């Protein structure tokens, strides 16, 4: 996620779990537009500063604020068991043991200490992406099975 512009030469500040060397000289995409990462350096935590081809000034960098930097699937690092990329969960049907079909995953939000699914159906529902609520994820079938407590949906 591009959080803001950085400096005056078109650099951007990006929140990502990947180290700088993962991006350097790679093609990335922002709203399907292709860029090449010219340089990347670590700030603190999970923040990097990147310089992209074609982004030469403050105004162009500012336009990219709050957009996602995407890479090709072949460039992604393999995940461990029960780990998923956000793009794999977006659009999944959410089926609950007690409530049936709740809707589709519209977005995910990282709220420490866990992620939250934003599900859009008859109601907009936020579901913590934790083992107490999410019992199965099938990215091939685009389905997430949940077990929400009785009264959870009615309370919204």
Backbone torsions as a table, in degrees:
resi	resn	phi	psi	omega
1	UNK	NA	130.0	176.4
2	UNK	-82.8	116.2	-175.7
3	UNK	-89.4	-32.3	177.8
4	UNK	-173.7	172.1	173.6
5	UNK	-75.7	161.4	-179.1
6	UNK	-135.2	116.4	180.0
7	UNK	74.4	-161.6	-174.5
8	UNK	-112.0	-1.0	-173.7
9	UNK	-106.6	20.2	175.1
10	UNK	87.9	13.4	176.4
11	UNK	-77.6	157.4	179.6
12	UNK	-127.2	151.2	175.9
13	UNK	-99.9	126.6	-172.5
14	UNK	-125.6	133.3	174.1
15	UNK	-93.2	120.3	-177.7
16	UNK	-157.4	147.7	176.0
17	UNK	-79.8	-8.8	-175.6
18	UNK	-86.5	147.8	178.0
19	UNK	-76.4	164.3	-178.0
20	UNK	-55.4	-41.9	-175.5
21	UNK	-62.9	-21.4	177.9
22	UNK	-61.8	-33.4	-173.1
23	UNK	-95.9	-27.5	-170.5
24	UNK	-57.9	128.1	-179.0
25	UNK	67.3	11.5	176.9
26	UNK	-94.0	154.2	173.0
27	UNK	-82.5	133.9	175.1
28	UNK	-127.7	164.6	-176.5
29	UNK	-130.3	136.1	174.4
30	UNK	-129.8	117.0	-173.7
31	UNK	50.1	44.5	177.2
32	UNK	68.8	2.0	175.9
33	UNK	-89.9	134.2	-175.4
34	UNK	-88.2	137.2	175.3
35	UNK	-134.6	159.9	170.8
36	UNK	-112.7	136.0	178.6
37	UNK	-80.3	112.1	-179.1
38	UNK	-79.5	-42.2	177.6
39	UNK	-150.8	157.3	176.4
40	UNK	-152.1	137.6	177.3
41	UNK	-141.4	150.6	-176.9
42	UNK	-82.0	138.3	168.0
43	UNK	-97.2	-125.3	174.9
44	UNK	-114.9	157.2	-179.3
45	UNK	63.1	-130.4	-178.1
46	UNK	-103.3	31.4	-178.4
47	UNK	-109.3	135.9	175.5
48	UNK	-124.0	157.5	168.0
49	UNK	-111.3	128.4	-178.5
50	UNK	-122.4	147.9	170.2
51	UNK	-114.5	123.6	-178.6
52	UNK	-110.8	146.7	174.3
53	UNK	-61.1	140.0	177.3
54	UNK	83.2	-3.3	177.5
55	UNK	-113.9	94.7	-169.2
56	UNK	-106.5	-9.6	-176.1
57	UNK	-146.6	174.0	-178.2
58	UNK	-57.9	-43.5	-175.6
59	UNK	-62.6	-44.5	179.7
60	UNK	-66.2	-40.6	179.1
61	UNK	-64.6	-39.9	-178.7
62	UNK	-63.1	-35.1	179.0
63	UNK	-61.7	-27.4	-176.2
64	UNK	-84.8	-6.2	-178.4
65	UNK	-54.3	137.6	177.5
66	UNK	68.7	15.2	174.7
67	UNK	-102.7	162.5	-178.5
68	UNK	-97.0	140.8	171.1
69	UNK	-91.3	120.8	-178.3
70	UNK	-112.4	148.5	175.1
71	UNK	-120.1	164.7	177.8
72	UNK	-69.9	147.4	-177.0
73	UNK	-56.6	-36.0	-179.2
74	UNK	-63.7	-22.4	-179.0
75	UNK	-87.9	-9.5	-178.7
76	UNK	-72.0	146.4	176.1
77	UNK	-78.7	145.0	179.0
78	UNK	-63.2	147.5	180.0
79	UNK	-101.6	160.4	175.7
80	UNK	-81.7	-179.8	179.3
81	UNK	-62.9	138.9	-179.3
82	UNK	60.5	29.3	172.8
83	UNK	-118.1	143.5	-174.9
84	UNK	-141.4	150.9	170.2
85	UNK	-85.5	150.0	-178.9
86	UNK	-55.3	-44.7	-176.9
87	UNK	-60.0	-26.1	179.5
88	UNK	-72.8	-26.4	-176.3
89	UNK	-93.6	-24.7	179.5
90	UNK	-62.1	132.9	179.3
91	UNK	85.4	-4.4	178.8
92	UNK	-67.3	143.8	171.0
93	UNK	-73.6	138.7	176.9
94	UNK	-109.8	117.9	-177.7
95	UNK	-116.7	124.5	-178.1
96	UNK	-107.9	142.8	179.5
97	UNK	-59.9	-36.0	-176.8
98	UNK	-94.2	-31.7	-171.4
99	UNK	-111.4	-7.7	-177.7
100	UNK	76.6	-146.4	-177.4
101	UNK	-70.2	121.0	-179.5
102	UNK	-98.0	-26.1	-178.3
103	UNK	142.5	-160.7	-179.5
104	UNK	-115.6	150.4	177.0
105	UNK	-71.1	117.8	-178.5
106	UNK	-93.5	-34.8	-177.7
107	UNK	-162.6	167.7	173.6
108	UNK	-128.3	144.7	-179.5
109	UNK	-127.6	135.9	178.3
110	UNK	-95.6	102.0	176.5
111	UNK	-117.6	111.8	-176.4
112	UNK	-50.9	138.0	4.8
113	UNK	-98.8	18.1	-177.6
114	UNK	-146.1	169.3	174.9
115	UNK	-88.8	157.3	178.0
116	UNK	-128.7	133.7	175.3
117	UNK	-84.2	131.7	170.9
118	UNK	-100.8	112.1	-173.6
119	UNK	-109.3	129.6	-179.1
120	UNK	-114.5	118.3	177.2
121	UNK	-146.0	-131.1	173.9
122	UNK	-60.2	-36.5	175.8
123	UNK	-125.2	159.0	170.8
124	UNK	-89.8	124.7	-174.0
125	UNK	-125.8	137.0	172.8
126	UNK	-103.4	126.1	-178.2
127	UNK	-124.8	119.6	175.7
128	UNK	-59.3	132.0	-179.6
129	UNK	-86.6	71.3	-178.7
130	UNK	-129.9	157.6	-174.5
131	UNK	-62.8	-22.9	177.4
132	UNK	-66.6	-28.5	-178.1
133	UNK	-110.1	-38.7	-177.8
134	UNK	-96.6	115.0	-174.8
135	UNK	-102.8	-18.7	178.1
136	UNK	-160.3	141.3	175.5
137	UNK	-128.7	124.7	177.3
138	UNK	-122.7	94.3	-176.4
139	UNK	-68.7	-26.9	178.3
140	UNK	-66.6	-41.9	-179.9
141	UNK	-89.6	-4.7	-178.0
142	UNK	57.6	49.3	179.5
143	UNK	-132.1	139.9	173.5
144	UNK	-124.4	125.6	178.4
145	UNK	-102.4	133.5	-178.7
146	UNK	-124.3	164.1	173.8
147	UNK	-134.9	86.9	-179.4
148	UNK	-85.2	147.4	178.7
149	UNK	-64.6	150.3	176.2
150	UNK	-56.8	135.0	179.0
151	UNK	90.6	-8.8	-176.8
152	UNK	-61.1	-51.0	-177.2
153	UNK	-70.6	-39.5	-179.3
154	UNK	-64.8	-29.2	-177.5
155	UNK	-74.1	-12.8	-177.4
156	UNK	-81.9	NA	NA
